[in-house]
């Protein structure tokens, strides 16, 4: 194939970028791992770190190759075995193919660097594809070494293009200690400035935690509510297994804003054994909502007001609903309002009088039992204020602890971006911080040169005005990455505009 036209700057996206008059920052693009090259580097890295025996263990486990560790094992199962074990259908045919130039672009940093102007993108923060779930590997030693090897590899691979792009460091979070260790290595030693954390950790509960493999059925002493065995989702905030405050504190000290890109497939209602489409739709939104809700109600944004959180590829529609729900629940279930629902406040005499006057024959006949049922109060809850960790004193606190602290990655074809900027609907006139995320390198981007063009349809269709579009593609990505590191864009094409935005935020 001829390379003529590569980096030509003649695309409509390039024209749109020129007319905008401000930079476009991609908060979430993707590289595609080149398996043979990565495997060779990885095995050498593991041998240097732990010797040939450790490298052999990795090879026996399938290494890091997605096809070998996920797709081929699933495909080898019979239909009966898939249903017997309920083997969730994994993603398939998820990378560019017919568009060979785009496929190569996601593999080759120099080619991506040359084409960014064609995409109308000034700077891109890049995330993994086939190794996206590496921080979720269940075996601790394999997980930690794999993340470290990938961070070293991608730091070297993208090191020559820092004025236009930066790779994220993969930070496993099964424990705060392992998270801090990799954070200090990736940021403190390698000098990486963007991180991707595992926002959801699957932990055993009930019978599984006791070592029975989850086969036991709940007894009569277990409430008939939720799961009694199996796995639970630990979203690192509310009800977490560990205190993650030391990790959040280290993020602040090392000046990195944590972003979660954890998939939401394979748990909950997204476990189809036959349909990736069924599993994929809304999956990142489900994952991001769980993480965001846990971080907020766990009081993390109260204790670390300088820290921002990125929630990627899930859009922002769910965030509008979550924010509104947090406000409306607080209005009716705050530490003060909750007393209105105290069963002890029922006037049983008045209630029974009304049952007698308005109840049917059955209600009147069972009056004594009804009276007793209302006098038999619910058990006293262990805590009345479920917003206690947030230390909410007034309604505005909900806005201040949510809106400037969470940033929502939205793809170019996502019309619900408009919800984020609708001050008429969002409580307290909030503008949620949606940020442009290309997702280039994946199946839902058929042509990389069309990403910005598709995003700009939000303006052409009247869903966003030019000011809101600037917030979406420039201001909010800059806000997120500079929230704890004002120098994030130093030495990049975006440096001057980033300085202006940081100055405006500080004023």
C-alpha positions in Angstrom: 0.0 0.0 0.0 1.3 3.5 -0.8 1.8 5.8 2.2 0.9 8.8 0.1 -1.7 10.9 1.9 -0.6 9.8 5.3 -0.3 13.0 7.4 -1.7 15.1 4.6 -3.8 17.4 6.9 -6.4 17.6 4.3 -9.3 15.9 6.2 -12.5 17.6 7.2 -11.4 17.0 10.8 -8.3 19.1 10.2 -10.5 21.9 8.8 -12.8 21.7 11.8 -9.9 21.9 14.2 -8.5 25.0 12.3 -11.9 26.7 12.5 -12.3 25.9 16.2 -9.4 28.1 17.2 -8.6 26.0 20.3 -6.8 22.6 20.9 -8.6 19.3 20.9 -7.5 16.9 23.6 -8.3 13.3 23.4 -8.8 11.9 26.9 -9.0 8.3 25.8 -7.5 6.9 22.7 -6.2 3.3 22.4 -3.0 1.6 21.2 -3.2 -2.0 19.9 -0.6 -4.3 21.3 1.7 -6.0 18.8 1.7 -9.5 20.3 5.0 -11.0 19.1 7.0 -7.9 19.9 5.3 -7.4 23.3 5.7 -11.1 24.2 9.5 -11.1 23.4 10.0 -8.0 25.5 7.8 -9.3 28.3 9.5 -12.7 28.6 12.9 -11.0 28.7 11.7 -8.6 31.3 10.3 -11.4 33.5 13.5 -13.5 33.1 15.6 -10.5 34.2 13.3 -9.9 37.2 12.7 -13.5 38.4 14.6 -15.9 36.3 13.7 -18.6 33.7 11.3 -20.4 36.0 9.1 -17.4 36.5 9.1 -16.7 32.7 8.1 -20.4 32.1 5.2 -19.9 34.5 4.0 -16.9 32.5 4.3 -18.8 29.3 2.3 -21.7 30.8 -0.4 -19.3 31.8 -0.7 -18.0 28.3 1.3 -14.8 28.9 -0.5 -11.7 28.0 -2.0 -12.6 24.6 -5.7 -12.0 24.6 -6.4 -14.5 21.9 -4.5 -17.3 23.8 -5.8 -16.5 27.2 -9.4 -15.6 26.4 -10.7 -16.1 22.9 -9.2 -19.5 22.0 -10.1 -21.2 25.3 -13.7 -19.9 25.0 -14.0 -21.0 21.4 -12.7 -24.5 22.3 -15.7 -25.0 24.6 -18.7 -26.8 23.2 -22.0 -25.0 23.3 -23.1 -27.4 26.1 -19.9 -26.6 28.1 -20.4 -22.9 27.6 -23.8 -23.1 29.1 -22.8 -25.6 31.8 -20.0 -23.3 33.1 -21.8 -20.2 31.9 -18.7 -19.0 30.1 -19.5 -15.3 29.2 -19.1 -14.5 25.5 -15.9 -12.4 25.4 -15.3 -9.5 22.9 -14.6 -10.6 19.4 -13.6 -8.9 16.1 -13.1 -5.6 18.1 -10.2 -4.1 16.2 -10.0 -2.3 12.8 -9.5 -4.8 9.9 -10.6 -3.5 6.5 -9.3 -0.1 7.3 -5.7 -1.3 7.3 -4.2 2.1 7.7 -6.1 2.7 10.9 -5.1 -0.7 12.2 -1.4 0.0 11.6 -1.8 3.5 13.1 -3.0 2.0 16.4 0.1 -0.3 16.5 2.7 2.2 15.4 3.4 5.4 17.5 5.2 7.2 14.8 2.4 6.6 12.3 -0.1 7.9 14.9 2.0 10.9 15.5 2.1 11.7 11.8 -1.7 11.4 11.4 -2.9 13.2 14.5 -3.4 16.5 12.5 -5.6 14.6 10.1 -7.7 13.6 13.1 -7.9 17.2 14.3 -6.3 16.1 17.6 -3.6 18.1 19.3 -2.8 15.7 22.1 -3.9 12.2 23.0 -3.8 10.2 26.2 -3.5 6.5 25.2 -4.9 3.4 26.9 -4.4 -0.3 26.2 -6.6 -2.6 24.2 -5.8 -6.3 24.5 -4.1 -5.7 27.9 -6.9 -3.5 29.3 -7.8 -6.1 32.0 -4.2 -6.9 33.0 -4.7 -5.0 36.4 -7.5 -7.5 37.1 -5.4 -10.7 36.8 -6.3 -12.7 39.8 -2.9 -14.1 40.8 -1.1 -11.3 42.6 2.5 -12.0 41.4 1.5 -12.4 37.8 -0.7 -9.2 38.0 2.0 -7.1 39.5 4.8 -8.2 37.2 2.6 -7.9 34.1 1.6 -4.3 34.9 5.2 -3.4 35.6 6.5 -4.9 32.4 3.7 -3.2 30.3 4.5 0.1 31.9 8.2 -0.1 31.1 7.4 -1.3 27.5 5.0 1.5 26.7 7.0 4.1 28.4 9.9 3.2 26.0 7.6 2.8 23.0 5.9 6.2 23.2 8.8 8.1 24.8 9.8 9.9 21.7 6.4 11.5 21.1 5.6 13.3 24.3 4.6 16.6 22.7 1.6 15.0 21.1 0.7 11.9 23.2 1.3 10.0 26.4 0.6 6.4 27.5 -1.1 5.6 30.7 0.6 3.5 33.4 -1.4 0.4 34.5 -1.9 0.4 38.2 -3.4 -2.7 39.9 -5.5 -2.0 43.0 -6.3 -5.4 44.6 -4.6 -3.9 47.7 -3.5 -0.3 48.5 0.1 -1.5 48.9 0.4 -3.0 45.4 -1.2 0.1 44.0 1.3 2.4 45.7 4.2 0.2 44.7 3.4 0.4 41.0 2.4 4.1 41.2 5.8 5.0 42.7 7.6 2.9 40.0 5.6 4.2 37.0 5.4 7.8 38.1 8.4 8.2 40.4 10.9 6.2 38.5 9.7 6.0 34.9 8.2 9.6 34.9 4.8 8.6 33.5 2.1 11.2 34.2 -1.2 9.5 33.5 -2.5 6.3 35.2 -5.2 3.8 34.7 -6.4 2.0 37.8 -8.6 -1.1 38.2 -11.7 0.6 39.5 -13.5 -2.6 40.4 -12.0 -5.6 42.2 -13.8 -8.9 42.3 -13.6 -10.4 45.8 -15.0 -13.7 47.1 -17.8 -13.6 49.7 -19.8 -16.0 51.7 -19.2 -19.6 50.9 -16.6 -18.8 48.3 -14.6 -16.8 50.8 -14.7 -19.7 53.2 -13.2 -22.0 50.6 -16.2 -24.0 49.6 -16.1 -22.9 46.0 -19.4 -21.1 46.4 -21.4 -24.4 46.4 -23.1 -23.8 49.7 -26.7 -22.5 49.8 -27.6 -19.7 52.3 -29.1 -21.0 55.5 -32.1 -19.6 57.4 -29.8 -17.3 59.3 -28.8 -15.5 56.1 -31.2 -12.6 55.0 -33.1 -13.4 51.8 -31.5 -10.5 50.1 -28.7 -10.4 47.6 -26.0 -13.0 47.1 -24.9 -15.2 49.9 -21.9 -16.6 48.1 -19.8 -16.1 45.1 -18.1 -12.8 44.3 -18.8 -9.2 45.2 -17.6 -5.9 43.6 -15.2 -3.9 45.6 -15.2 -0.4 44.1 -12.4 1.0 46.4 -14.6 3.4 48.4 -17.8 2.5 50.3 -17.6 -0.9 52.1 -14.2 -1.6 50.6 -12.0 -4.5 51.9 -9.2 -2.0 52.5 -8.6 1.6 53.4 -7.5 3.1 50.1 -6.8 6.5 51.6 -3.0 5.9 51.6 -3.2 5.3 47.8 -5.3 8.3 47.1 -2.9 10.4 49.2 0.0 9.1 47.2 -1.8 10.0 44.0 -2.0 13.6 45.3 1.6 13.6 46.3 2.8 12.3 42.9 0.4 14.6 41.1 -1.6 12.0 39.1 -5.4 11.9 38.6 -6.6 8.3 38.7 -8.8 7.1 35.8 -10.8 3.9 35.7 -11.3 2.1 32.4 -12.5 -1.1 34.0 -14.9 -3.2 31.8 -18.4 -4.0 33.1 -18.8 -7.3 31.2 -18.9 -10.7 32.9 -20.9 -9.8 36.0 -24.4 -8.7 36.8 -26.7 -8.8 33.8 -23.9 -8.8 31.2 -23.1 -12.5 31.2 -24.6 -13.7 28.0 -22.8 -16.9 26.7 -23.7 -16.1 23.1 -23.8 -12.3 22.5 -21.0 -9.8 22.9 -23.4 -7.1 21.9 -25.6 -7.9 24.8 -22.7 -7.9 27.2 -21.1 -4.7 25.8 -24.0 -2.3 25.6 -23.9 -0.1 28.7 -21.1 -2.1 30.3 -18.6 0.7 30.8 -21.4 2.9 32.1 -22.3 0.2 34.7 -18.7 -0.1 35.8 -18.1 3.6 36.0 -21.4 4.2 37.9 -20.4 1.6 40.5 -17.0 3.1 41.0 -18.2 6.7 41.1 -21.0 6.0 43.5 -18.6 4.1 45.8 -16.0 6.8 45.7 -18.6 9.5 46.5 -20.5 7.8 49.3 -17.2 6.5 50.7 -16.3 10.2 51.3 -13.2 10.1 49.1 -13.9 13.4 47.4 -14.5 15.0 50.9 -11.2 13.8 52.3 -9.2 14.5 49.1 -10.8 17.6 47.5 -7.8 18.2 45.3 -8.1 14.8 43.6 -10.2 14.2 40.4 -11.3 10.9 39.0 -11.7 9.9 35.4 -14.5 7.5 34.4 -13.9 6.4 30.8 -15.9 5.1 27.9 -19.1 4.9 29.8 -20.6 8.2 28.6 -22.3 10.7 30.9 -26.0 9.8 30.8 -25.6 7.5 33.8 -23.7 10.3 35.7 -26.6 12.7 35.3 -28.9 10.2 36.8 -26.5 9.3 39.6 -25.9 13.0 40.5 -29.7 13.7 40.5 -30.2 10.6 42.6 -27.6 11.5 45.2 -29.3 14.9 45.5 -32.9 13.6 45.7 -32.0 10.8 48.1 -30.2 13.3 50.4 -33.2 15.6 50.4 -35.4 12.8 51.7 -32.9 10.7 53.6 -30.3 13.1 55.1 -29.4 12.9 58.8 -32.3 15.3 59.5 -34.9 14.3 56.9 -34.6 10.6 57.7 -36.5 11.1 61.0 -39.6 11.7 59.0 -39.5 8.0 58.1 -38.9 6.7 61.7 -41.5 4.0 62.3 -41.8 5.1 65.9 -43.5 8.3 64.6 -46.5 6.4 63.3 -49.6 7.5 65.2 -51.1 4.0 65.7 -54.3 5.2 67.2 -55.0 7.5 64.2 -53.9 4.8 61.8 -56.2 2.1 63.2 -59.1 4.6 63.3 -58.5 5.1 59.5 -58.3 1.4 58.9 -61.6 0.9 60.8 -63.3 3.7 58.9 -62.0 3.0 55.4 -60.9 -0.6 55.5 -62.9 -3.5 54.0 -64.3 -6.3 56.1 -61.0 -8.2 56.1 -59.1 -5.1 57.3 -61.6 -4.5 60.1 -61.7 -8.1 61.2 -57.9 -8.3 61.6 -57.6 -4.9 63.4 -55.8 -6.4 66.4 -53.1 -8.1 64.3 -52.7 -4.9 62.2 -52.3 -2.8 65.3 -49.6 -5.2 66.6 -47.8 -5.1 63.2 -47.4 -1.4 63.4 -46.3 -1.4 67.0 -43.6 -4.0 66.2 -41.0 -1.6 64.9 -38.2 -2.2 62.5 -34.8 -2.9 64.1 -32.9 0.2 64.9 -30.4 0.8 61.9 -26.7 0.9 62.9 -26.3 4.3 61.2 -29.0 6.9 60.3 -26.8 9.1 58.1 -25.7 7.2 55.0 -24.0 10.3 53.8 -21.9 10.5 56.9 -18.6 10.0 55.2 -19.3 12.9 52.9 -20.0 15.3 55.8 -22.8 17.0 54.0 -23.9 20.2 55.8 -26.0 21.8 53.0 -27.3 20.8 49.6 -24.6 22.8 47.8 -22.0 20.4 49.3 -23.4 17.6 47.0 -22.6 19.7 44.0 -19.2 20.7 45.2 -18.1 17.2 46.1 -19.4 15.7 42.8 -19.3 18.1 39.9 -15.7 19.3 39.9 -14.3 15.9 41.0 -15.5 13.5 38.4 -14.8 13.6 34.6 -16.7 11.4 32.2 -15.2 10.0 29.0 -17.6 10.3 26.1 -17.2 9.0 22.5 -17.8 11.1 19.4 -21.1 9.4 18.6 -22.6 9.9 22.0 -25.5 12.4 21.8 -26.1 12.2 25.5 -23.1 14.5 26.0 -25.7 17.2 25.7 -27.3 16.1 29.0 -24.1 17.0 30.9 -24.3 20.6 29.9 -28.1 21.0 30.4 -28.2 23.4 33.4 -32.1 23.3 33.2 -32.2 19.7 34.2 -29.1 18.9 36.3 -29.7 19.8 40.0 -28.3 23.2 41.0 -27.7 24.1 37.4 -24.7 21.8 37.2 -22.6 21.2 34.1 -21.1 17.8 34.5 -17.6 17.4 33.1 -17.9 15.3 30.0 -14.6 15.0 28.1 -13.9 14.0 24.6 -12.6 10.4 24.2 -12.0 9.2 20.7 -11.8 5.5 21.4 -9.6 5.3 18.3 -8.1 1.9 17.7 -11.4 0.1 18.5 -14.2 -1.3 16.4 -16.6 1.6 17.1 -14.3 4.0 15.2 -14.5 2.9 11.5 -12.4 5.8 10.3 -10.0 7.7 12.6 -10.2 10.8 10.4 -14.0 11.0 11.1 -13.9 11.1 14.9 -13.8 14.9 15.4 -16.2 15.4 12.5 -18.7 13.1 14.2 -18.3 14.8 17.5 -18.8 18.2 15.9 -22.3 17.1 14.9 -23.3 17.9 18.4 -22.9 21.6 17.4 -24.3 21.2 13.9 -27.4 19.6 15.3 -27.9 22.3 17.9 -27.2 20.0 20.9 -24.2 22.0 22.1 -23.1 25.6 21.4 -19.5 26.4 20.6 -18.7 27.2 24.2 -20.0 23.9 25.5 -18.1 22.1 22.7 -14.9 23.8 23.7 -15.5 22.6 27.3 -16.1 19.1 25.9 -13.0 18.7 23.7 -10.6 21.1 25.4 -11.3 22.5 28.7 -12.6 19.4 30.6 -9.8 17.1 29.4 -7.3 19.8 30.4 -9.0 20.4 33.8 -8.9 16.7 34.6 -5.2 16.0 33.8 -4.1 19.3 35.4 -6.3 19.1 38.5 -3.4 17.7 40.5 -0.6 18.5 38.1 -0.8 22.0 36.5 2.3 21.1 34.5 0.8 18.1 32.8 0.9 19.7 29.4 4.3 21.4 29.7 6.3 20.8 26.5 3.2 19.8 24.5 1.3 21.5 21.7 -1.4 22.3 24.2 0.9 24.0 26.8 -0.2 27.6 26.2 -3.9 26.9 26.2 -3.5 24.6 29.2 -1.8 27.4 31.1 -4.7 29.7 30.3 -7.3 27.2 31.5 -5.3 26.5 34.7 -5.1 30.2 35.4 -8.9 30.6 34.9 -9.5 27.7 37.3 -7.2 29.3 39.9 -8.7 32.8 39.7 
